[in-house]
Amino acid sequence: MGRNALITGGTDGIGKAYAKELVKLGYNVIIVGHTEEKGKAAASEIKQAAGGGRIQFWKADLSLISEVSRISKLFLSQFEHLDILVLCAFQMQLKRKITSEGFEKSFALYYLSRFALIQFLDSVIGIRGETRIVDFATPGQNYGEIDFSDLQMEKSYSAMNALKRGSFCNDLMAVEYSKRMSGRQAAFILVWPGTVRTGVVNPYPQPLKSIFKLYLWFFGISPEKIGNISKYYTTDKSLMNNRLNVFHRDKEIKLGSSRLDSNLAQKLWEKSLQLICDVQINCTFTTK
Ligand SMILES: NC(=O)c1ccc[n+]([C@@H]2O[C@H](COP(=O)([O-])OP(=O)(O)OC[C@H]3O[C@@H](n4cnc5c(N)ncnc54)[C@H](OP(=O)(O)O)[C@@H]3O)[C@@H](O)[C@H]2O)c1
């Protein structure tokens, strides 16, 4: 039985570079993105770079929980085990947008969809063998507080505030999930890749876009370099000894005390389950 990897946002940037490495390592890789042409082109580029191998592109708008659910069902219908889940789907939202399911889009894509995917794929994570969840975000930064009374940022939206809230939520998700993984052969690997030369700044208008691109060019590293480092997240056996591993590239880092607050992490977990259930028919999740 082959090893399976699912990569959200695997059609560009860090996710695509990671996909190349996983195909080279012999994984059966599925990349998910929301642009058809880009996804197909990325799949052939990955195959060519890896000199063959198994790679599929699945199209989905992961800012929608219904789409996260559809992709999860598709995966469960084809595979009995998930070896690596890589979470990279991301898009900067300069203006506050609401998805058709009623969530602020940055919150939906950067955090809630990642949380939902893990819930939907629960039965194939760390049960029939080891699973590594590699979550690319911005851990270890001091990003203030989370306002639970305004999680959807009706009052205080800015692209930067949304980024900070999303990063905080990813940190808390990692903390709470790693606590709940007992009895599973699973490890959560939370990664801050630092500045990487990707299309992450593309949504900005000119001239800001060119200025940010210059910044990325001078101070960033290539996605391929992160892809290369990612082999370590994939293969290092010692990472499976810890439920939660946090990295800045290849250096282990610590989360600040606000991120390790288990009451806060549990509160976000329960709120997130409730949000998913609000848009799911026949929701079976419980907060326990
Ligand atoms: N680059 C950096 O400097 C940096 C720094 C810190 C953290 N990170 C983190 O690293 C991760 C990857 O970032 P990146 O720089 O590689 O980004 P990127 O190059 O912009 O790639 C983003 C990926 O997400 C996909 N995507 C966007 N919206 C989607 C949607 N609605 N549904 C499904 N897929 C969607 C994109 O595909 P489509 O275009 O087809 O939608 C693309 O494959 C992110 O979580 C980011 O927060 C990056």
The ligand as an SDF file (V2000), in Angstrom:
LIG
                    3D

 48 52  0  0  0  0  0  0  0  0999 V2000
    5.1620   33.2770    1.5230 N   0  0  0  0  0  0  0  0  0  0  0  0
    5.5020   33.7100    2.7250 C   0  0  0  0  0  0  0  0  0  0  0  0
    6.3860   34.5750    2.8740 O   0  0  0  0  0  0  0  0  0  0  0  0
    4.8180   33.1460    3.9490 C   0  0  0  0  0  0  0  0  0  0  0  0
    5.2010   33.6640    5.2140 C   0  0  0  0  0  0  0  0  0  0  0  0
    4.5770   33.1350    6.3660 C   0  0  0  0  0  0  0  0  0  0  0  0
    3.6170   32.1450    6.2390 C   0  0  0  0  0  0  0  0  0  0  0  0
    3.2690   31.6760    4.9960 N   0  0  0  0  0  0  0  0  0  0  0  0
    2.2060   30.6490    4.9380 C   0  0  0  0  0  0  0  0  0  0  0  0
    2.5170   29.6210    4.0170 O   0  0  0  0  0  0  0  0  0  0  0  0
    1.3150   29.1060    3.4260 C   0  0  0  0  0  0  0  0  0  0  0  0
    1.4920   29.0150    1.9140 C   0  0  0  0  0  0  0  0  0  0  0  0
    1.7260   30.3160    1.4190 O   0  0  0  0  0  0  0  0  0  0  0  0
    2.3650   30.5970   -0.0140 P   0  0  0  0  0  0  0  0  0  0  0  0
    3.2340   31.7820    0.1520 O   0  0  0  0  0  0  0  0  0  0  0  0
    2.8890   29.3540   -0.6010 O   0  0  0  0  0  0  0  0  0  0  0  0
    1.0460   31.0830   -0.8100 O   0  0  0  0  0  0  0  0  0  0  0  0
    0.7510   31.1200   -2.3970 P   0  0  0  0  0  0  0  0  0  0  0  0
    1.9900   30.9430   -3.1930 O   0  0  0  0  0  0  0  0  0  0  0  0
   -0.0640   32.3520   -2.6060 O   0  0  0  0  0  0  0  0  0  0  0  0
   -0.1590   29.8030   -2.6160 O   0  0  0  0  0  0  0  0  0  0  0  0
   -1.4350   29.7470   -2.0740 C   0  0  0  0  0  0  0  0  0  0  0  0
   -2.1200   28.4760   -2.5000 C   0  0  0  0  0  0  0  0  0  0  0  0
   -3.4400   28.4840   -1.9290 O   0  0  0  0  0  0  0  0  0  0  0  0
   -4.3830   28.2070   -2.9680 C   0  0  0  0  0  0  0  0  0  0  0  0
   -5.6760   28.8570   -2.6750 N   0  0  0  0  0  0  0  0  0  0  0  0
   -5.9370   30.1740   -2.5140 C   0  0  0  0  0  0  0  0  0  0  0  0
   -7.2400   30.3650   -2.2930 N   0  0  0  0  0  0  0  0  0  0  0  0
   -7.8150   29.1320   -2.3050 C   0  0  0  0  0  0  0  0  0  0  0  0
   -9.1470   28.6780   -2.1520 C   0  0  0  0  0  0  0  0  0  0  0  0
  -10.1790   29.5120   -1.9260 N   0  0  0  0  0  0  0  0  0  0  0  0
   -9.3870   27.3450   -2.2300 N   0  0  0  0  0  0  0  0  0  0  0  0
   -8.3690   26.4770   -2.4630 C   0  0  0  0  0  0  0  0  0  0  0  0
   -7.0900   26.8430   -2.6130 N   0  0  0  0  0  0  0  0  0  0  0  0
   -6.8160   28.1720   -2.5380 C   0  0  0  0  0  0  0  0  0  0  0  0
   -3.7370   28.7760   -4.2290 C   0  0  0  0  0  0  0  0  0  0  0  0
   -4.2920   28.1850   -5.3900 O   0  0  0  0  0  0  0  0  0  0  0  0
   -5.2400   29.0410   -6.3760 P   0  0  0  0  0  0  0  0  0  0  0  0
   -4.4250   30.2380   -6.7830 O   0  0  0  0  0  0  0  0  0  0  0  0
   -5.6270   28.1520   -7.4600 O   0  0  0  0  0  0  0  0  0  0  0  0
   -6.4030   29.4370   -5.5370 O   0  0  0  0  0  0  0  0  0  0  0  0
   -2.2920   28.3470   -4.0180 C   0  0  0  0  0  0  0  0  0  0  0  0
   -2.1220   27.0020   -4.3990 O   0  0  0  0  0  0  0  0  0  0  0  0
    0.1780   30.0460    3.8610 C   0  0  0  0  0  0  0  0  0  0  0  0
   -0.5520   29.4250    4.8730 O   0  0  0  0  0  0  0  0  0  0  0  0
    0.8970   31.2640    4.4060 C   0  0  0  0  0  0  0  0  0  0  0  0
    0.1960   31.8360    5.4870 O   0  0  0  0  0  0  0  0  0  0  0  0
    3.8390   32.1530    3.8460 C   0  0  0  0  0  0  0  0  0  0  0  0
  1  2  1  0
  2  3  2  0
  2  4  1  0
  4  5  1  0
  4 48  2  0
  5  6  2  0
  6  7  1  0
  7  8  2  0
  8  9  1  0
  8 48  1  0
  9 10  1  0
  9 46  1  0
 10 11  1  0
 11 12  1  0
 11 44  1  0
 12 13  1  0
 13 14  1  0
 14 15  2  0
 14 16  1  0
 14 17  1  0
 17 18  1  0
 18 19  2  0
 18 20  1  0
 18 21  1  0
 21 22  1  0
 22 23  1  0
 23 24  1  0
 23 42  1  0
 24 25  1  0
 25 26  1  0
 25 36  1  0
 26 27  1  0
 26 35  1  0
 27 28  2  0
 28 29  1  0
 29 30  1  0
 29 35  2  0
 30 31  1  0
 30 32  2  0
 32 33  1  0
 33 34  2  0
 34 35  1  0
 36 37  1  0
 36 42  1  0
 37 38  1  0
 38 39  2  0
 38 40  1  0
 38 41  1  0
 42 43  1  0
 44 45  1  0
 44 46  1  0
 46 47  1  0
M  CHG  2   8   1  16  -1
M  END
$$$$
